[in-house]
């Protein structure tokens, strides 16, 4: 049940797709994924049944406040 609640909460948040995130950060896809791999940027969340990756707006805001 906790997983279902977590998924519902995630779906209520605004999701940012990779192309938009790249524009906001001014970086390439390769750089963005390197930052994720190196722990410098949050892991993307799965959406649309796991076919698409993106970040919640709250993940982005948290990252901004830390950097």
C-alpha angles and dihedrals in degrees: 000000000000090000091053092050090048091051091049092050090048092051091053092058122085109259123214117210122218097256091055092044090051089053093048092048096038094229140115126258090252092053093047093052091045089055089050092049091048092049093246093117131032122269113259119246125233117246137172092041093316096300095108134046127213144141129251116243088240090057089054093047091049091050091050092052091051094049 
